[in-house]
Every structure is written in C-alpha cells, then in structure tokens.
Amino acid sequence: MTRRIGFLVFPEFQILDLSGPLAAFEMPGRTVVPNPYKLRVVSESGGLVKSSSGLTVATEKIGASRFDTVIAVGGLGSFRAACSPRVKTFVRSAAKNCRRVTSVCSGTFILAAAGLLDGLRATTHWRAAALLQRQYPGIRIESDRIFVKQGSIWTSAGVTAGIDLALALIEEDLGPEAAKAAARDLVVYYRRPGGQSQFSALLDLEPTSERVQRALSYARVHIGKMKSVEQLAKAAGLSPRQFGRLFLAETGQTPAKAVEKLRAEAAKTRIEQSDEPIEAIARTVGFSDPERMRRAFVRTYGQPPQALRRIARGALCARSETPGLGKH
C-alpha cells in the first residue's frame, strides 16, 4: 500500500520544516518494496515557492491531488498563509478526506485558523506558544511537548521536531522497526528524550509584563520554599484569578505548570552534576515527594530522574575516555 503524503508550503516557509520530515518519509522507500510513500509538495498557487532562506522548491497547486496525510510546515510566512481562504479551505477539506492532518512548528497556526484545533491539545514552536494561546484561547497549548496527537490531528514543535513527528507517523504506518531504521539512516534519536524544555524554562516563558516577570523572579529565588500559586500572585500584586489569566495569556502555560518546569529544571542540574540522593533533591527544589518529581520529569524531559543521571554519567565516562576530551 502506497500512502500519499502532501507537504503544504507557502512563501517564506522554513526549509528544514519541509526537508526534515521529507527525508524521514524517504527512508523507508530505500528498503521496502513497493515504496510505502509517495511524497508531494503543494502550495496555494503551485509552481516555485521561495523559502525564508532563499531556496525555492517546485510545488503542485493545492486541490490537484488527494492525500493520505497532509503536513502543514511552518516558517515566517505561516501567519500570512493562515489568513488565506484557499489555504484554510484546503486544510478543512483535508481534515474531512485525509487520514491525518499534521503541522510542524508554526504550521500549527494554519490548522488553528482552519478551526481544526478548537478544544484540542496542541503544540508549536516554543517562541510562538504564547501568541497561539492568545489568538486561539480554545486550544490547550502544551508548549513543552515535541509533538501532540489528538485523534487524526497531530501538531509538532519547532523545526527539527518535524523529524520526530515524521518518525512517529512512520511508526504508526509501518511499525517501530521501520521507524527505528529511518532514525538510524538520519542519525537522529528514535525517541528524543525531552521536549521544548531543552531550553531554559524561564526563556521558554518569555513574559512581557513586569508583574509576571516579577513573579517568575520570585519563583526562581524561592523555588524550594514555595507552597502555592497564591504566593506568585502576591508577588505580582494581583489576585490569584487575575494572575492566572494574565500568566496564561502571556506564556501559554498555567502558573502551576510553569513552577513545575522550573522545579524540574533546578532538579535536573543537581541530578546530572552531583551524587545527591534523588529524594533529597526533590525536597530541596520543592517537590512534595520523589514520585511527583518523577512524573514531572517524564512530562518535561521524557525520562525519569534516574535515567537522566545514568545518561549524564555515561556521557562523562565517554568524554574522559575519548582522546583529546579527557583531562590533560
């Protein structure tokens, strides 16, 4: 069975949002006969479309073909593309007639503008999460996820997360061994251990108001002693309800979720760089018990604390044993 995969691009699209997933879907065809995928790139008008880097790709006009899966890529031009009636009509039609509709990076805005994400969980590039939440408050934004699946709708985070998305789609179609083989050929993680939280949790949030910035500064300093979101609201000079609304609008996250990420980030550094017992670290950064910290780590980094400590120690051993990278 050959599945037709359509990549939706537009002027000023991000080239890696296209080339990453495109390369992933190409890999199974090198070993599987017949080729399980037929790949096409489409745009509103067809013809050559220039990416934000200046490179151009040849495209077919939307509506000329039917697809099993449609992938809306991201990039600077995605916000203009999301305003196009023809693009929105194409995406809505794809949602009715295709098996899956997906997006990479800010391509999520195209799906949102077409009304596909109302009431659903979704993700996008971490820089655009707060904007997506403000423009589409009916979407439950999960800015710390690599990708999110909601039935037949998939959304992914920024740039290289499109490869993670493609590998997950390949696994759904062909099984885990095919996805692992594609990952090996691409020399990437089969299951990336972590999400957008590879960035600083504070950088990820990027609040604009002084009140929210003040509350986050308070949280960072008092992370081990904070007992409630009400303390943050007090630091911001707002009622808990006002603070919760403002925080969500500016960051795309709830205060409780943001505090959890700040605690996980503080704990991760200690776990990777010290031999402190994990139970002690959990208490130090404000988790009520190690199990709560474990769940927070799985949500934020994709792995429990013990696994990250093993990875860090393994990397240290490899570094010390590699000529030129050890002690001199």
C-alpha positions as CSV (number, residue, x, y, z in Angstrom):
1,M,0.0,0.0,0.0
2,T,1.4,3.4,-1.0
3,R,0.4,6.4,1.1
4,R,0.4,9.9,-0.5
5,I,2.0,12.5,1.8
6,G,1.3,16.1,0.9
7,F,3.6,18.9,2.3
8,L,1.9,22.3,2.4
9,V,4.3,25.2,1.9
10,F,4.0,28.9,1.2
11,P,6.3,31.9,0.6
12,E,8.8,32.3,3.4
13,F,8.4,28.7,4.7
14,Q,11.2,27.2,6.9
15,I,13.2,24.9,4.7
16,L,14.0,22.4,7.5
17,D,10.4,22.1,8.4
18,L,10.0,20.6,5.0
19,S,13.3,18.8,4.3
20,G,13.4,17.1,7.7
21,P,10.1,15.2,7.5
22,L,10.5,14.8,3.8
23,A,13.8,13.0,4.3
24,A,12.3,10.8,7.1
25,F,9.5,9.7,4.8
26,E,12.0,9.0,2.0
27,M,14.0,6.5,4.1
28,P,11.5,3.5,4.2
29,G,11.4,3.5,0.4
30,R,15.1,2.5,0.3
31,T,14.4,-0.9,1.8
32,V,10.6,-1.5,1.5
33,V,9.1,-2.7,-1.9
34,P,6.9,-1.2,-3.1
35,N,7.7,2.2,-1.7
36,P,5.2,2.8,1.1
37,Y,5.2,6.6,0.5
38,K,4.6,8.9,-2.4
39,L,5.7,12.4,-1.5
40,R,4.3,15.7,-3.0
41,V,4.9,19.3,-2.1
42,V,1.9,21.6,-2.6
43,S,1.2,25.3,-2.3
44,E,-1.7,27.7,-2.9
45,S,-0.8,28.6,-6.5
46,G,1.7,25.9,-7.4
47,G,5.0,26.5,-9.1
48,L,8.2,27.6,-7.5
49,V,7.9,28.8,-3.9
50,K,10.8,30.5,-2.1
51,S,11.7,29.6,1.4
52,S,12.8,32.1,4.1
53,S,16.4,31.1,3.3
54,G,16.0,31.9,-0.3
55,L,15.9,28.4,-1.6
56,T,13.0,27.5,-3.9
57,V,11.0,24.3,-4.3
58,A,8.7,23.1,-7.1
59,T,5.1,22.6,-5.9
60,E,1.8,21.4,-7.2
61,K,-1.3,23.5,-6.8
62,I,-3.5,22.6,-3.8
63,G,-6.5,20.6,-4.8
64,A,-4.8,18.8,-7.6
65,S,-4.2,15.6,-5.6
66,R,-5.8,13.7,-2.8
67,F,-3.6,12.6,0.2
68,D,-3.4,10.1,3.0
69,T,-1.6,12.7,5.2
70,V,-1.2,16.4,4.9
71,I,1.6,18.2,6.7
72,A,1.5,22.0,7.0
73,V,5.1,23.2,7.5
74,G,6.0,26.3,9.5
75,G,8.1,29.4,9.0
76,L,7.8,33.2,8.8
77,G,5.1,33.0,6.1
78,S,2.8,30.7,8.1
79,F,0.9,33.6,9.6
80,R,0.1,35.1,6.2
81,A,-0.8,31.6,4.9
82,A,-3.2,31.1,7.9
83,C,-5.2,34.1,6.6
84,S,-5.6,32.7,3.1
85,P,-9.2,31.5,2.4
86,R,-8.0,29.0,-0.1
87,V,-5.4,27.5,2.3
88,K,-8.0,27.2,5.1
89,T,-10.4,25.6,2.7
90,F,-7.8,23.1,1.6
91,V,-6.9,22.2,5.2
92,R,-10.6,21.8,6.2
93,S,-11.1,19.5,3.2
94,A,-8.0,17.5,4.2
95,A,-9.4,17.1,7.7
96,K,-12.6,15.5,6.2
97,N,-10.9,13.4,3.4
98,C,-7.4,12.5,4.7
99,R,-6.5,10.0,7.3
100,R,-4.3,12.6,9.1
101,V,-3.7,16.3,9.1
102,T,-0.5,17.5,10.8
103,S,1.7,20.5,11.3
104,V,5.3,21.4,12.0
105,C,6.4,24.4,14.1
106,S,4.2,27.5,13.4
107,G,2.3,25.5,10.8
108,T,0.0,24.9,13.8
109,F,-1.4,28.4,13.2
110,I,-2.7,27.2,9.8
111,L,-4.5,24.3,11.4
112,A,-5.8,26.6,14.1
113,A,-7.1,29.2,11.6
114,A,-9.0,26.5,9.8
115,G,-10.8,25.6,13.1
116,L,-9.2,22.1,13.4
117,L,-7.8,22.6,16.9
118,D,-10.7,24.1,18.8
119,G,-10.9,22.3,22.2
120,L,-7.9,20.1,21.5
121,R,-4.4,19.9,22.8
122,A,-1.7,21.2,20.5
123,T,1.9,22.4,20.4
124,T,4.0,24.7,18.3
125,H,7.5,26.3,18.4
126,W,8.2,27.4,21.9
127,R,8.6,31.1,20.8
128,A,5.1,31.1,19.3
129,A,3.2,29.2,22.1
130,A,2.0,32.4,24.0
131,L,0.9,34.0,20.7
132,L,-1.0,30.9,19.7
133,Q,-2.7,30.8,23.1
134,R,-3.7,34.5,22.8
135,Q,-5.1,34.2,19.3
136,Y,-6.9,30.8,19.9
137,P,-7.8,30.6,23.6
138,G,-9.9,27.5,22.9
139,I,-6.8,25.4,22.2
140,R,-5.0,23.7,25.1
141,I,-1.3,24.6,24.4
142,E,1.4,22.2,25.5
143,S,4.5,24.1,24.7
144,D,6.8,21.6,26.3
145,R,5.9,18.7,24.0
146,I,7.8,17.6,20.9
147,F,4.5,16.6,19.3
148,V,0.9,16.1,20.3
149,K,-1.6,13.6,18.8
150,Q,-5.3,14.2,19.1
151,G,-7.1,11.6,17.1
152,S,-6.3,12.3,13.4
153,I,-4.7,15.7,14.2
154,W,-1.0,15.9,15.0
155,T,1.0,19.1,15.8
156,S,4.7,19.3,16.5
157,A,7.1,21.8,18.0
158,G,9.8,23.8,16.2
159,V,12.0,22.9,13.2
160,T,13.7,19.6,13.9
161,A,10.7,18.4,15.9
162,G,9.2,17.8,12.4
163,I,11.6,14.8,12.1
164,D,10.3,13.4,15.4
165,L,6.7,13.9,14.1
166,A,7.5,12.1,10.9
167,L,9.1,9.1,12.7
168,A,6.0,8.8,14.9
169,L,3.8,8.8,11.8
170,I,6.1,6.2,10.1
171,E,5.8,4.0,13.3
172,E,2.0,4.3,13.2
173,D,2.0,3.2,9.5
174,L,4.8,0.6,9.3
175,G,5.7,-0.3,12.9
176,P,8.5,0.6,15.3
177,E,11.3,-1.3,13.4
178,A,10.7,0.8,10.2
179,A,10.8,4.0,12.3
180,K,14.0,2.9,14.1
181,A,15.6,2.1,10.7
182,A,14.7,5.6,9.4
183,A,16.1,7.2,12.5
184,R,19.3,5.3,12.1
185,D,19.7,6.4,8.5
186,L,19.0,10.0,9.5
187,V,21.4,9.7,12.5
188,V,18.8,11.1,14.9
189,Y,17.1,9.9,18.1
190,Y,14.3,7.4,17.5
191,R,12.5,8.8,20.6
192,R,14.1,12.1,21.6
193,P,14.5,12.2,25.4
194,G,12.9,15.6,26.1
195,G,10.9,18.4,24.6
196,Q,11.0,22.1,24.3
197,S,12.2,22.1,27.9
198,Q,15.7,21.6,26.4
199,F,15.6,25.4,26.6
200,S,15.7,27.3,29.8
201,A,12.2,27.2,31.4
202,L,12.3,30.9,32.0
203,L,13.4,31.6,28.4
204,D,10.6,29.4,27.3
205,L,8.0,31.5,29.1
206,E,9.1,34.9,27.8
207,P,6.6,37.1,29.7
208,T,6.2,40.7,28.6
209,S,4.6,42.4,31.7
210,E,6.6,43.4,34.7
211,R,4.2,41.8,37.0
212,V,4.7,38.3,35.5
213,Q,8.4,38.8,35.3
214,R,8.5,39.8,39.0
215,A,6.5,36.7,39.9
216,L,8.9,34.4,38.0
217,S,11.9,36.0,39.6
218,Y,10.3,35.3,42.9
219,A,9.7,31.7,42.0
220,R,13.3,31.2,40.9
221,V,14.7,32.6,44.1
222,H,12.2,30.8,46.4
223,I,11.7,27.6,44.3
224,G,12.3,25.2,47.2
225,K,10.0,27.1,49.7
226,M,7.0,27.9,47.5
227,K,3.9,26.2,48.6
228,S,1.2,27.7,46.4
229,V,0.5,29.7,43.3
230,E,-1.1,32.3,45.6
231,Q,2.5,33.3,46.6
232,L,3.3,34.1,43.0
233,A,0.1,36.1,42.6
234,K,1.0,38.1,45.7
235,A,4.5,38.8,44.3
236,A,2.8,40.1,41.1
237,G,0.4,42.2,43.1
238,L,-2.7,40.5,41.7
239,S,-5.5,38.3,42.9
240,P,-4.9,34.6,42.1
241,R,-7.6,34.7,39.4
242,Q,-6.2,37.8,37.7
243,F,-2.7,36.4,37.9
244,G,-3.7,33.1,36.5
245,R,-5.4,34.7,33.5
246,L,-2.6,37.1,32.8
247,F,0.1,34.4,33.2
248,L,-1.7,32.1,30.8
249,A,-2.2,34.9,28.2
250,E,1.5,35.9,28.3
251,T,3.2,32.5,28.5
252,G,0.7,29.9,27.1
253,Q,1.0,27.9,30.4
254,T,-0.7,27.9,33.8
255,P,1.4,29.1,36.7
256,A,1.3,25.7,38.3
257,K,2.8,24.1,35.2
258,A,5.4,26.8,34.9
259,V,6.5,26.2,38.5
260,E,6.7,22.5,37.9
261,K,9.0,23.1,35.0
262,L,11.2,25.5,37.0
263,R,11.5,22.9,39.7
264,A,12.3,20.1,37.3
265,E,15.0,22.3,35.6
266,A,16.6,23.1,39.0
267,A,16.5,19.4,40.0
268,K,17.9,18.3,36.6
269,T,21.1,20.3,37.1
270,R,21.7,18.7,40.5
271,I,20.8,15.2,39.4
272,E,23.3,15.4,36.4
273,Q,26.1,17.2,38.3
274,S,26.0,15.7,41.8
275,D,25.6,12.4,43.7
276,E,22.9,13.8,46.0
277,P,20.1,11.3,46.7
278,I,17.2,11.9,44.4
279,E,14.8,12.1,47.3
280,A,16.9,14.9,48.9
281,I,17.0,16.8,45.6
282,A,13.2,16.5,45.3
283,R,12.7,18.1,48.7
284,T,15.3,20.8,48.0
285,V,13.6,22.1,44.9
286,G,10.1,22.0,46.4
287,F,8.6,18.7,45.2
288,S,6.5,17.2,47.9
289,D,7.8,13.7,47.2
290,P,10.1,11.9,44.7
291,E,7.1,10.4,42.8
292,R,5.8,13.9,42.0
293,M,9.3,14.8,40.7
294,R,9.4,11.6,38.7
295,R,6.1,12.4,36.9
296,A,7.2,16.0,36.3
297,F,10.5,14.7,34.7
298,V,8.6,12.3,32.4
299,R,6.3,15.1,31.3
300,T,9.2,17.6,30.8
301,Y,12.1,15.6,29.7
302,G,10.6,12.3,28.6
303,Q,12.5,10.3,31.1
304,P,12.6,9.8,34.9
305,P,15.4,11.4,37.0
306,Q,17.3,8.1,37.4
307,A,17.6,7.7,33.6
308,L,18.9,11.2,33.1
309,R,21.5,10.6,35.8
310,R,22.7,7.4,34.0
311,I,22.8,9.3,30.7
312,A,24.9,12.1,32.2
313,R,27.3,9.7,33.8
314,G,27.6,7.8,30.6
315,A,28.4,11.0,28.7
316,L,31.0,11.9,31.3
317,C,32.7,8.5,31.0
318,A,32.7,8.7,27.2
319,R,34.2,12.1,27.4
320,S,37.0,11.1,29.8
321,E,37.8,8.1,27.6
322,T,37.9,10.0,24.3
323,P,41.4,11.2,23.3
324,G,41.6,14.9,23.4
325,L,38.5,15.3,25.5
326,G,39.6,14.0,28.8
327,K,41.9,15.5,31.4
328,H,45.2,16.9,30.2
